[in-house]
Amino acid sequence: MQFLKTLQVAANNPGVSTGSTWIKSKGEKLSSYSPVDGTLIGTITSADKQAYDIAVKKASEAFLEWRQWPAPKRGEIVRQLGEALREAKPALGQLVSYEMGKSLQEGLGEVQEMIDICDFAVGLSRQLHGLTMHSERPGHRMYEQYHPLGVVGIISAFNFPVAVWSWNSMIAWVCGNTCVWKPSEKTSLCAIACQKIAEKVFKKNRVPEGVSTVVTGGREVGEWLSNDARIALVSATGSTRMGKAVGAAVAQRLGRSLLELGGNNAIIISEKADLDIAIVAAVFGAVGTAGQRCTTTRRLIIHEKIYNKFKNALVTAYGQLKIGNPLNEKNHVGPLIDKDAVSQYQKAIEACKKEGGKFIVEGGVLKGKGFESGCYVKPCIAEAKNHYSIVQHETFAPILYIMKYRTMDEAIAMQNGVPQGLSSSIITGSLKEAERFLSSGGSDCGIANVNIGTSGAEIGGAFGGEKETGGGRESGSDAWKAYMRRQTNTINYSDKLPLAQGIRFDL
């Protein structure tokens, strides 16, 4: 396929890069099969411990020089990278769609997120700031400033194979850090493509080798990063199970971690909702990326007065969904990432039925022409109870659970009544209900939306959640502070040395 040639993604490519240098290793072979049609796209050699250590050493050395570059100059590098991504958008978007399985529009949208975060980071490079405070001591000035941390480790998931790296790296770079990226082993070729794009920009501007480092591999690479004292911050995106392991390992060495983990997101559909808006929000939220977003809508909490009407409208909408090759823009739903994901989908359906769930839109694995990869499944809907074990669990698949509520207090309690706390939404025409939902006694999630769905975050706002979602924040707002260390400074410009709190120490 032409876009693979354009990005120079070739078979047997080394999977470790410190910039313009690709390091040979004796790690396992990682073969990337497209869930779209089962085709082997390419094979790379993942990192062994020796190659990993070389990469981290290079990133550590590069930090010593990179941190001395003025922040606006670092921002200029990111600006040029944003321009390179604009040129590569059609090809890279195709690769994301083909290797991961999301629709072409979503693949292109993910690359646009990368471009947007470059623009955000460029502006940020001239706005890194601290506070000036009045001292209680005469002739003194106090202020605080932020310095780069060092090497930032980035562990990203398959469902957003390029955007999450950019959320972290672009901000980390303008802050003066270097990055070591461990991409998902299921979408390694997307990472290699990004590194090749960055490589040209960095080489042209004589950026130190090691500022952008990629280390491909499986779980062991994540464990190396988590336990490595040279890694100042580990930013990990993925399952709650993975995040708990990373968080514990990093905490053991008193390092820093930024965790963006699982979601179990709900939309409350009020009796005062605009049902046209609600249908679009619910369906896109539930089936977009084949249910493989951390912000996927997994639960609908529907007012009892409109429950049957809305349920019937949902069934009708699901009947209009087109499932197939995601590179065909007429299709709404592509494949799951692999057959393991299909197995988890099937197990979740059976678990729901055993607990008493009633499916109003049946699921199943699709077979036949166009579905040869075995990764295509039917989006399905089940009437369920919020307390069911399977409903409390995040299944990365297009399974939607619907349930009734009577009062807003009950709806909010149901929305909050899961271990995860990423994204949430209410569809309502009532200002009182909207404000109640957004109040301190409302949604307990990191993201709370009104009259839009749970998916589709913009890079201007900090992204992340609470509870088992990990508490981390990536992307916009003041998320940059996570990539820096705060330093408080006091300057004495007087001829005396008065002590704080009026303490006297006379000699």
VENGIKA-V895211 format. One record per residue. N is the residue number from 1. OMEGA is omega in whole degrees, 0 to 359 (999 if undefined). NEAR is the number of other C-alpha atoms within 10 Angstrom. D_CENTER is the distance of its C-alpha to the mean C-alpha in whole Angstrom. Layout:
# VENGIKA-V895211
N&OMEGA&NEAR&D_CENTER / N&OMEGA&NEAR&D_CENTER
This chain:
# VENGIKA-V895211
1&190&8&28 / 2&184&9&28 / 3&176&15&25 / 4&177&18&24 / 5&181&10&27 / 6&182&12&26 / 7&176&19&23 / 8&176&14&26 / 9&185&20&24 / 10&177&15&27 / 11&177&15&27 / 12&177&13&28 / 13&171&20&26 / 14&184&23&25 / 15&179&27&22 / 16&181&28&22 / 17&175&28&22 / 18&181&26&23 / 19&176&25&23 / 20&180&17&26 / 21&177&14&27 / 22&190&16&26 / 23&176&20&27 / 24&179&17&29 / 25&179&17&28 / 26&179&13&30 / 27&181&19&27 / 28&174&14&26 / 29&176&16&26 / 30&179&22&22 / 31&180&20&23 / 32&176&21&21 / 33&179&21&22 / 34&174&24&21 / 35&180&28&21 / 36&183&28&22 / 37&178&20&26 / 38&183&16&25 / 39&172&14&26 / 40&182&13&26 / 41&182&18&24 / 42&180&18&25 / 43&177&20&25 / 44&176&24&24 / 45&182&22&25 / 46&185&27&22 / 47&162&29&23 / 48&186&20&26 / 49&181&15&26 / 50&179&13&29 / 51&177&21&26 / 52&182&25&23 / 53&177&15&26 / 54&182&16&27 / 55&181&26&24 / 56&177&26&23 / 57&180&16&26 / 58&178&21&26 / 59&180&29&23 / 60&179&22&25 / 61&181&17&28 / 62&181&23&26 / 63&183&24&25 / 64&177&15&28 / 65&185&13&29 / 66&181&25&26 / 67&180&20&26 / 68&176&10&29 / 69&176&14&28 / 70&182&14&28 / 71&178&20&25 / 72&178&19&26 / 73&175&14&27 / 74&177&23&23 / 75&179&27&22 / 76&177&18&25 / 77&179&21&23 / 78&178&28&20 / 79&179&22&22 / 80&177&18&23 / 81&176&23&20 / 82&177&25&19 / 83&178&15&22 / 84&178&16&22 / 85&176&21&19 / 86&179&15&21 / 87&184&12&23 / 88&188&19&21 / 89&181&20&19 / 90&182&15&21 / 91&181&21&21 / 92&177&26&18 / 93&177&25&17 / 94&180&27&19 / 95&177&27&18 / 96&180&28&15 / 97&186&28&16 / 98&182&27&19 / 99&182&26&17 / 100&179&30&14 / 101&179&32&17 / 102&182&32&15 / 103&180&29&17 / 104&179&25&19 / 105&178&16&18 / 106&176&19&14 / 107&177&30&14 / 108&178&20&16 / 109&179&15&14 / 110&177&22&11 / 111&177&27&13 / 112&175&18&14 / 113&179&20&11 / 114&179&24&12 / 115&181&23&15 / 116&182&18&15 / 117&173&27&13 / 118&179&28&16 / 119&179&19&18 / 120&184&22&17 / 121&178&30&17 / 122&177&25&20 / 123&180&16&22 / 124&183&21&20 / 125&176&22&22 / 126&184&15&25 / 127&178&11&24 / 128&193&17&23 / 129&171&12&26 / 130&182&13&27 / 131&170&10&30 / 132&184&14&34 / 133&177&12&36 / 134&179&10&40 / 135&175&15&41 / 136&181&14&44 / 137&180&16&46 / 138&178&13&48 / 139&180&14&47 / 140&173&15&44 / 141&178&16&40 / 142&172&16&37 / 143&175&15&34 / 144&179&14&30 / 145&183&15&28 / 146&178&18&25 / 147&177&16&25 / 148&183&23&22 / 149&186&22&21 / 150&179&27&22 / 151&178&28&19 / 152&176&29&16 / 153&182&30&14 / 154&175&26&11 / 155&183&25&10 / 156&183&26&7 / 157&185&20&7 / 158&190&23&10 / 159&171&25&8 / 160&192&25&6 / 161&181&27&9 / 162&187&26&9 / 163&184&21&7 / 164&174&24&5 / 165&182&25&8 / 166&178&21&10 / 167&183&23&8 / 168&190&26&9 / 169&183&28&12 / 170&179&28&14 / 171&179&28&14 / 172&181&24&15 / 173&181&26&18 / 174&177&32&19 / 175&176&29&20 / 176&179&28&22 / 177&167&29&19 / 178&188&33&19 / 179&170&31&16 / 180&187&30&16 / 181&172&28&13 / 182&180&27&13 / 183&174&29&12 / 184&178&24&12 / 185&180&20&16 / 186&181&22&15 / 187&184&28&14 / 188&183&28&16 / 189&175&32&18 / 190&179&26&15 / 191&179&24&14 / 192&178&25&18 / 193&179&22&19 / 194&180&19&16 / 195&179&19&18 / 196&177&18&21 / 197&180&18&21 / 198&184&21&20 / 199&182&21&23 / 200&180&15&25 / 201&183&19&24 / 202&181&21&25 / 203&180&13&28 / 204&183&9&29 / 205&178&11&29 / 206&174&9&30 / 207&182&19&27 / 208&176&20&27 / 209&180&23&26 / 210&177&27&23 / 211&176&25&21 / 212&184&26&19 / 213&177&27&19 / 214&178&28&17 / 215&181&31&18 / 216&179&31&18 / 217&183&26&19 / 218&186&18&18 / 219&184&11&18 / 220&179&12&21 / 221&176&20&19 / 222&178&26&16 / 223&177&14&19 / 224&180&15&21 / 225&185&26&18 / 226&184&30&18 / 227&186&18&22 / 228&181&18&22 / 229&177&14&24 / 230&181&17&24 / 231&186&26&20 / 232&182&23&20 / 233&172&25&16 / 234&175&28&14 / 235&187&28&10 / 236&176&28&9 / 237&181&28&6 / 238&183&20&8 / 239&176&20&11 / 240&179&21&13 / 241&178&11&16 / 242&182&16&14 / 243&178&23&13 / 244&179&16&16 / 245&179&14&18 / 246&182&24&16 / 247&180&20&16 / 248&181&14&20 / 249&181&19&21 / 250&179&23&19 / 251&181&14&21 / 252&179&11&24 / 253&179&12&25 / 254&174&11&24 / 255&180&18&21 / 256&175&19&18 / 257&176&25&14 / 258&188&23&11 / 259&174&29&10 / 260&193&27&7 / 261&190&28&8 / 262&176&31&10 / 263&176&33&11 / 264&200&28&15 / 265&183&29&15 / 266&169&33&18 / 267&173&30&20 / 268&179&30&24 / 269&183&28&26 / 270&173&28&29 / 271&179&19&33 / 272&182&13&33 / 273&166&18&30 / 274&189&14&30 / 275&176&18&29 / 276&176&10&29 / 277&184&14&26 / 278&181&22&25 / 279&181&19&25 / 280&180&15&23 / 281&183&20&20 / 282&185&28&21 / 283&178&20&21 / 284&181&20&18 / 285&184&28&16 / 286&187&32&17 / 287&177&26&18 / 288&184&24&15 / 289&181&29&13 / 290&178&29&16 / 291&185&27&14 / 292&172&22&11 / 293&173&22&9 / 294&178&27&8 / 295&179&25&9 / 296&175&35&12 / 297&182&31&16 / 298&183&30&17 / 299&170&30&20 / 300&180&23&23 / 301&194&24&25 / 302&179&23&28 / 303&186&22&31 / 304&182&17&34 / 305&180&13&36 / 306&187&16&34 / 307&184&19&33 / 308&179&13&35 / 309&182&11&35 / 310&178&20&31 / 311&180&18&31 / 312&178&11&33 / 313&177&15&31 / 314&180&19&28 / 315&178&14&30 / 316&180&12&32 / 317&179&13&28 / 318&178&16&27 / 319&181&11&30 / 320&182&9&29 / 321&177&16&26 / 322&183&13&26 / 323&180&21&25 / 324&183&24&25 / 325&184&25&24 / 326&176&26&21 / 327&173&20&22 / 328&188&13&25 / 329&177&12&24 / 330&182&14&26 / 331&180&15&24 / 332&189&22&22 / 333&176&27&20 / 334&183&32&20 / 335&165&33&20 / 336&189&28&18 / 337&180&27&16 / 338&184&20&19 / 339&174&15&22 / 340&177&11&21 / 341&177&17&19 / 342&179&21&22 / 343&178&12&24 / 344&176&14&21 / 345&181&24&21 / 346&179&16&25 / 347&180&14&25 / 348&178&20&23 / 349&180&21&26 / 350&179&13&29 / 351&178&16&28 / 352&179&21&28 / 353&180&16&31 / 354&180&12&32 / 355&178&15&31 / 356&180&13&33 / 357&180&21&30 / 358&182&16&32 / 359&178&19&30 / 360&167&15&31 / 361&186&18&29 / 362&175&13&30 / 363&179&18&27 / 364&179&14&28 / 365&182&15&27 / 366&180&18&29 / 367&177&13&31 / 368&184&8&33 / 369&181&8&33 / 370&183&14&30 / 371&187&21&28 / 372&182&15&29 / 373&181&21&26 / 374&184&20&26 / 375&181&25&23 / 376&180&29&23 / 377&179&24&24 / 378&170&24&25 / 379&185&25&23 / 380&183&21&25 / 381&178&26&26 / 382&168&22&27 / 383&188&21&29 / 384&176&22&28 / 385&184&20&29 / 386&184&20&26 / 387&178&12&27 / 388&180&15&27 / 389&182&12&25 / 390&178&22&23 / 391&178&24&22 / 392&184&17&21 / 393&175&16&19 / 394&173&21&16 / 395&183&24&17 / 396&183&26&14 / 397&183&29&17 / 398&176&28&18 / 399&183&28&21 / 400&178&27&21 / 401&179&25&23 / 402&184&24&26 / 403&183&20&28 / 404&167&23&31 / 405&181&19&31 / 406&182&14&34 / 407&180&12&33 / 408&177&16&30 / 409&178&14&31 / 410&181&13&30 / 411&180&26&27 / 412&178&21&25 / 413&177&15&26 / 414&178&21&25 / 415&183&26&22 / 416&189&19&21 / 417&174&15&23 / 418&183&21&20 / 419&185&17&19 / 420&181&24&15 / 421&182&29&14 / 422&187&30&11 / 423&182&30&13 / 424&183&30&16 / 425&170&29&19 / 426&174&29&22 / 427&184&27&25 / 428&173&22&28 / 429&183&15&31 / 430&177&13&32 / 431&180&10&31 / 432&180&10&32 / 433&180&18&29 / 434&180&19&27 / 435&177&12&28 / 436&181&16&28 / 437&183&24&25 / 438&182&19&23 / 439&180&11&26 / 440&177&9&25 / 441&181&11&27 / 442&182&20&24 / 443&179&24&21 / 444&183&24&19 / 445&176&24&16 / 446&178&19&13 / 447&178&23&13 / 448&186&21&17 / 449&176&20&18 / 450&178&20&22 / 451&163&19&23 / 452&182&20&19 / 453&181&31&17 / 454&181&28&14 / 455&172&23&12 / 456&179&13&12 / 457&175&16&10 / 458&186&13&12 / 459&180&17&11 / 460&180&13&14 / 461&177&15&13 / 462&184&19&11 / 463&178&22&8 / 464&185&27&8 / 465&186&25&11 / 466&179&23&14 / 467&183&18&16 / 468&172&22&15 / 469&168&28&11 / 470&176&25&12 / 471&181&18&13 / 472&176&21&11 / 473&178&24&10 / 474&171&24&8 / 475&196&26&9 / 476&181&19&13 / 477&180&15&16 / 478&179&14&17 / 479&180&18&13 / 480&183&22&15 / 481&179&18&18 / 482&184&20&15 / 483&182&30&16 / 484&175&20&20 / 485&182&12&23 / 486&179&15&25 / 487&177&11&29 / 488&183&12&32 / 489&174&12&35 / 490&182&13&38 / 491&176&11&41 / 492&178&15&45 / 493&178&11&47 / 494&178&11&50 / 495&182&7&53 / 496&178&9&52 / 497&176&14&50 / 498&181&17&49 / 499&179&11&47 / 500&180&10&45 / 501&177&8&46 / 502&181&9&49 / 503&179&8&50 / 504&179&10&53 / 505&185&8&54 / 506&177&4&57 / 507&999&3&58
